[in-house]
């Protein structure tokens, strides 16, 4: 396939070289004349391991063109944009290069008018959600006064690291495709056919957020380590490097024995139990007594305390108020696999729902009903035993899944599909997003807008 790549920086050049290695006919466009001259001479404009050898091979292949003329992209079937989006004022991205690239494509589109063969245009540059559609989509839709059919656009984020750009591009851990068009998703697979990886299809804005959130996660990890290091310096006999050497041995960080840190990287109602809340609070208090403090620990504690109330507020908004609403909370133990109720977020949710006037019932398949009643007695929450679970679900106006017990995974799909009365189903764990639901069921997850399912009913 004839593929155009706009931008011959590190990301653009690595992407173009790998596409050439995969057998595509690649046209690289860049506005910097000196960079174009170097690339035509098979000389990389920067150091990156293996780039020189790959560039020389591409140049010999006769499937490699470098140009400073945007009109050369008209002969391509697809175009990838990998221009710089550096930091701008106020923490926003500087989109000048992206706007220039979009304008260049619009000019090509307008001048070509008929016979343009672009099957899709993908943005690879790192941007905030809404940018691909707002900048690139708008530019291409406006081309030639709107007389041309719109070119499908998508977002194809890169996860390449400087110093291993080509290695990462050749063996990506995943390829995320942000596209609303099935043909565009298929086009991405044609572009990278021959690469063994995991494919993840999603919407454009979700793909944009995946990229920046992915980087924000690693940034937060570095800052967390530095927070702990500053605290360690105030404690005699403690070496922060040894602290993290000990932490690194955790099987969840090693990904061994079926355990993974990914278990903790899921949105939900907050964390509870006998360890995490008290240990975080104690460490934050220790750091708070010292001049250095620990802002990340404070923020983690604050977010966890706010999360249950925030979720209740979203439920109240979706219901149009909680006064006298019949609400069933599913799961009281702080996590599945235990009957432990200590510091459970579910109890906090129950109390907050009741405080706002809801008629709350709660069920847990394993937690001792008597213990639950004792903990919830002052709030007026009714604890439902296993034999009354289905009746409680049938009479509820809202059901909130908090603890993801296997029994709920077995029973709730049928109950949601056969539902005949209106129900707000609030899934705090996001595990029932793709379960078929009756039309009268409105789905509310954490991190997404409420959804009414129209497939069944």
N, C-alpha and C positions, 0 to 999 in steps of 0.2 A: 504494500500500500504506500502511496505517496503521502508523507506526513510532514507538516510544517511545525517548526519549533521557534517561537518568538522569545528571544533572550538567550544569550550564550554565556550567562553567568554559570556558577557552579551547578545549580539545579538544572538549568536548561541544557547545559552541555552534557551532564551525566545522563539526563533523560534522552537526549538526542543520540548519544553514542550507543546506549543500550538498545534503542529502537533500531538503529542501524545494524547492531549485532544480531537482532532478531530477524533481519532480512528485509526491513522496510527501506524505501527510498526516501531519505531524509533531507529536507531543506531547512537550514538554520538561518534565521534572520536576526540581525542585530544592528542597532543604530550607531555603534561605535566603530568608526572606520579602522582604527588601529587594531581593535580586536578582530575584525573581519579579516584584515591582512594576515594576522598571526595564524588564525585558524585555517586560512587558505594555504598557508605554508606548513600546515600540520604541526604548529607549535601552540601548545596550550597557553592561554594568557595568565595562568596561575598554576601553582603546584597542587596536584591531587594525585595520590598514588594510582598508577596504571593508566592515567589519562593520556599521557604522551603515546604509549604503545597503542591504545585503543583508537586515538585520533589518527595515527598513521595508518592503521588498518582500515579505518573508515574511508580515509582519503584514497587509498588504493582500490577500494571496493567499487568505485564508480556509482555508488548509491548515496553519495554524500555531496551536498552543495551548500556553500556558505555565501550569503548575500546581504547587502544592505538595502535591497530594493523589496519593499513589501509586496509589490505586484507578483513577485515570484511565488507567493503563497497561493495565488489563484489556481495554480495547477495541482494543489494538494487536495486530498479527500478529507483530511482532518487536520486540525491545528491545535497545538498545545502552547499555552502562554505561560512563560516562566520568567517574568520580569521582576526586578527588585521592588519590595514594598517596605522600605526602611521606616524607622520610627519618625513620626511627625510631631507636631505640636500637640500638647495635651494628652500624650499617650496614644493618640490615634496613629494609624498607618498613613504614610505619605503615598498616595495613590497616583501620583503624577505619571509614573512610568506605565502603570496599568491603563490609565486613561489615554495615554499616548498610543499604547498598543491597540486598545479598542478603537480609537479613532483611525488608526492605520488600517485595521481590518474593515472598518466601515467604508473607508476610501476605496479599498480594493473591491469591496462588494459593489459600491456605487459605479466604479469605473468599468467593472466587468459586466454588470447589469444582467446579462443572460449567460447561461452555461456555467455558472459557478458550481463547483462540485463538492463543496464542503458538506460532509455528512454530520459533522459535529465539531464544536470548538470547546476545548477543556481549559479551564484555568488551573494552574498548579501553584501559583504564588500564594503565600500565606495572607489571608484576609479575614475580616470579621464577618459574621453571618449577615447575608443580604447583599454583599458586595458583588458577587458574581452576577446576580440578576440585575442589581441596580446600576452597575457600571457596564459590564460586558453585554448583558442582555439588552439594555436600553440602547446602546450604541448600534448593535446589529439590527435591532428592530426598526431603528430610525433610518437605516441605510436606504438610499435611493428613494427617499420620501415615503417609505413603507410599501413600495410597489413590489418588493421581492418577498417570497415566503420566508418566515423567520428561520434562521439557522439554529438547530438544537444546541443548547449550551449546557455544560456540566462542570462540576468541580472535582478535580482529581488530585487530592493533596499528596504531597511528598513527605516521606519520613526519612530523609537522607541526612547523614551526619558528615560534617566536614572531616576530611581525613579518611573517610571510607565511603565516599559518595558512590563510586562505581560498584563497589562490593554490595552496598545496600540496594542500589538500583537493580542489580542483577539477581539478588536474592532477598526481595522485600518480605518482611514478616506478614504484611497484608497489603492489599490494594483496595482502598476505599473509593467507591464511585458514587459521587453525588449527582443524581440525575432523576428527572421526572419521566423520562422517555425510555421505554424498553429498548428501542433501537440504539440509543446512546450507550446504555449499559452493555449491549452486545458489541458495540464498536470498541469500547474500552478493552473487552476481552480479545478482540482481534488484534488490537495494538500490542498487547502484552502476551499474546499466545506464545507458549513455550516457556513461560516462567512458572515455576512451581510455587504457589503461594495460596493464601486464604483471601477470598474475595468477599467484600462487604458492601452491599448495595444499600443506599439510603437516599434521603433527599439532599438537595444542594446545601441548604442552610445547616442541616445536621452535619454534613461532611465538613463544612467550613468550621463549625464549632469543635468537631473532633480534633482537627489539626491544632487549633490554638489551645484547647483544653489539654491536649496531650503534652504540649510544651509547658503549660502552666503547672501540670502535675509534677514534672521533673524539676521545675523551678522551685516549687514548694518543698520538694524533698531536700534540695540543697539548703534552702533557708531553714528548714526544720533541723537539719544536721548542725547548722551554725548556731541556731538557738540553743541546742543542747550543749554545743561546744563552749559557748559563753558561760552557761551555767556550770559546766564541769570545771572551768578555770577558777571558780570561787570555792571549790570543795577540795580540801587537802587530800592528796593521794589518788586523785581521779585523773585518768587520761582519756580524753574523748575518743581518740583513735581506738583504744581498747574497748571502749563502750560500744562503738559501732562494729568492731570485729565480732563482739559477742552477739549483737543484734543480727548481724548478717548470717549467723548460723541458724536462725529460725527457719524451719522447713517451709514456712509459707513464703519466705523471700527466695528460697532455693527452688520452689516449684516442685518439690519432691513429695513422694508418698501421697499424691492426690491433693496436696494442700497448695494454696496459691494466694498471693496478696490480692489477686483480682476479686476474691470474696469480699474484700472491704471496699472495693472501688465500684460500688453500686449505690444509687440513690435509695433512700428509705426514710423511715420516720425518726431515725436517730439510733444511737447505740445505748444499750443498757447492760444489766448483769452486775455481777459482784466485783469485776476487775476494772474494766475500761473506765467507767465514770469516776470511780474513787481514785484510781491511780492518776488519771489525767488531772483531776482537781488537786490532788496532793502535790504533784510535780509543778503545776502552775502556781500553787501557793508558795512552794519553796522558791521558785524563780522570782515570784512577785515580791518576795521579801528582800531581794537583792537589787541593786541599782540597775543591773543589766536587764532584768525582766525576761520574759519569753513571750513575745507578741503572738507567735503562731499557736502556742499552747492556749493562751487566753482566747484567741479567736475560735479554736476548735471547741473549747468548752462552751463558749457563748452560742455558737451555731447549734451545738447539740441540745442546749437548753431551749432554744427557740424553735427547733424543728417540729416537735409535736403540736405546739400551738399554731404554727404556720399551716400545718396540714389540716387541722381542725377548721381554720379560717377558710381554707379552700373548699372544704366539704360544706361549710355553712353557706358560702357563696353559691355553690352549685345547687344546693337545696332551696335557696331563697330564704334561709334562716333555719335555726335549729330548735326553736321553741316547740315543744310537744311532738317533735319528730321521732319516729320509732327507728332507733339505730341499733344495729347488731355489730359488735366488735368480735372479730374472729381471731383467736389466739391471744393468750395472756402471758405465757411463759416468755422470758426475754429472748429466747431463740429456740428453734426446734431441736428435739433430742434431749430436752431436759424439762422437768416440771418446776424449775426454779423461777419464782416470781420477783425476786429481789431486783429493785431498780429497773423493772421492766417498763419500756416506753409505752406498752399497751395500757398499763395502769394510769399513766399520765394522760393518755388520750381519753380513756374512759372518764376520768375526773373532769377533764376540760369540757368534754361533750355534755356531761351532766350539769356542770356549772353554767353552761349556756342554755339550759332548759330542755335538752333532749331527754327522751325516755330511753335509757341505755340498757341494753342487754349485752352480755359478754359470754363467750364460750371458749373453752380450751379442751382438747381431747385428753390431755394428760395431767394438767395441773389440778391439784386437790381443790374441789369446789369450796370446801369449808375455808381453806386458807385464802382463796380468792375473795370470798364473801367478807372475811374479816378485814382484808386490806381495802375493800371497796365499800364497806358498810356505811361510812359517813357520807358518801356521795350519792347513795340511793341507787347504785347500779345493781341490776339483777343478774346473777350468774346462772347461766343455763347449763344443765347437765346434758350428756350425750344423747339421751333418749328424746330430748325436746329440741334438738338442734334444727331439724328440718322445719318444724312448725315455727320456730323463731325466725328462720330465714324467710319463710313464706310471708310472715306478717310484717317484716321490716320494710321501711321506706328507704333505708340506706344500710349497706353492709360494708364493713371496713376490714379488709384482710391485713393483719399486722404480723402474725407469726406464721410463716409458710410451712405448716405441718403437711406431711404427705397425704393425710386423710382429706385435706382441703383440695389438694391437687386432683384427687380421685373423684370427689363428689361435686365440687363447684362447677365444672364444665357443664354437667347435666342440668344442674339447678339454674344456671344462667341461660342456657339454651331454651329451657322449657318455661321460663318465667312468663307470666301473663299480666302481672300488675307492675306499674312503674317502679323502678329501683335505681338508685345511685350505687354503683359498685366502686368503692374506693380501694384501689389495689396499692398498698404502701410498698410492696416489693416488686411490682412490675412484672409478675410472672404470668398474669392472665391477659396480657395485651392482645394476643393473637387468638384467644379462645372465642369461638363463635358464641354470640350472645343474641337474645331476643331483641326485637326492635325497641321494646319498652325499657331496656337496660341502658343506662348512661354510664360509660366507663371513665373513671378519674384515676390517673396515675400521678406519681411524683415526677415532675419534670416534663409534663405534657398537658395540653388542654383537654377538657372533657370531650369524650367521643360517644356519639350515639351510633350503634351498629344497625345498618339497614339490610343486612344479608338474610336475616331470618325473622320470622314473626307471624 
